[in-house]
């Protein structure tokens, strides 16, 4: 007999259902009634915590009886020890996606959707838009104007720096973005998408780009190459462009660990941090990125040997990891932090943790498992009925539905402004941000934005830049934890409230810095000054 004090609706997440199935929201149908009448028969899920198809497949007796699976689970199945979701389901899905991504990346190149320009057309566009000054030839993995991330932020900063000093910023990205390195195919030349000073010119083959640029470049003006990312590119083709256009200096950024492995976060099967073992190790043998890693490293190594670039990293932590695991030829390796926290002197008073004023806990950025989204969502689900806490997501959704008790605030810095995340954290009065990345972040804008917005940051201890921030820069505004279980313990025991009462949380500003254009300009000015002094000495003699 059913427990009359227990409601099936307590296990149904209306907000999740409407997010997951927009056709139901558009039709104005009551989501709970829809699931109970036909939704479960269509394989729809009532919440993040219940997988309809899995339950019916695992329990054929329920499927054959034509019983609503959620109804059976709530009143009978859970007491019998039946599972509501696949064991390790999220992890298995991530591994499957990782292997599929590698397979897709190894396919032959895809023809760009847009047509490829001729040499004459590109020459015409360059002649119309090139300034009479030095040129930065920038290379990255996507269109920095529309995509969001740390690499894109820095490229935007560099473009604006170039505009301020009347330099050209010529950016190249793959005409067809993809994971891994691009493979050349007979009869299908490698193509790049070209942007000049923030304006898209179009797609062109690498050979045509070289010809057009040599015809139109300002004579006597230097050209410097800044490689932000080689993902989606053919390193040999990019190398030909750099060499043939006569670049004076080559800067290579290690924003992540793509130079060490095609798995840019060094996550074995995109799940567990691997510490970049030897390519011949057993660890690589069981990883989706491992089989092709020797060839991958050889192609990256050939690029470094060809140019011996200046290497730049977004933090000392990132540079230390890269130096430890890399033997590539380079002229110099520098850490150039992408931002600096400027915090006020005034402390944020803490008066949360009671029924009418819960502690607000947030996740910032994309709903990505690598960034710790699943860990945050599981925490929100576990404490969904605890009035001491309120859960928020601030950032982009990308069609990934969330538990209904997670309050979403959409933020896109590409359209809302570079300080939009900080402003949203402050406006929402977020007390705590969980920054549980699965890999050692090389910079992590989200952590800086959380701190600038006045939040207390909880993060795992280990390698990467975030632990250094919390130890050395803001030790009273964050806490490093050993295990994922420690997060749940902080909330269940109420210790989180005690910690917040003793914390010294402050709001502030993130000063963007560290671009390589400024560094190149300063280097050129220093060399010019040295040459001038040498000429004066020669004249005196």
Buried (B, 14 or more C-beta within 10 A) or exposed (E): EEEEEEEBEEBBBBBBBBBBBEEBEEEEBEBBEBBBEEBBEEEBBBBBBBBBBBBBEBBEEBBEEEBBBBBBBBBEBEEEEBBBBBEEEBBEEBBEBBBEBBEEBBEEBBEBEEEBBBBEBBBBBBEEBBBEEBBBBBBBBBBBBEBBBBBBBBBBBBBBBBBEEEBBBBBBBBBBBBBBBBBEEEEEBBBBBBBBBBEEBBBBBBBBBBBBBEEBBBEEBBBBBBBBBBBBBBBBBBBBBBBBBEBEBBBBBBBBBBBBBBBBBBBBBBBBBBEBBEBEBEBBEEBBBBBBBEEBBEBBBEBBEBBBBBBBBBBEBBBBBBBEBBEBBBEEBEBBBBBEBEBEEEEBEBEBBEEEEBBBBBBBBBBBBBBBBBBBBBBBBBBBEEEBBBBBBBBBEEEBBBBBBBBBBEBEBBEEEBBBBBBBBBEBBBBBBBBBBBBBBBBBBBBBBBBBBBBBBBBBBEBBBBBBBBEEBBEEBBBBBEEEEBBBEBBEEEEBBEBBEEBEBBBBBBEBEBBBBBBBBEBBEEEEEEEEEEEEEEEEE
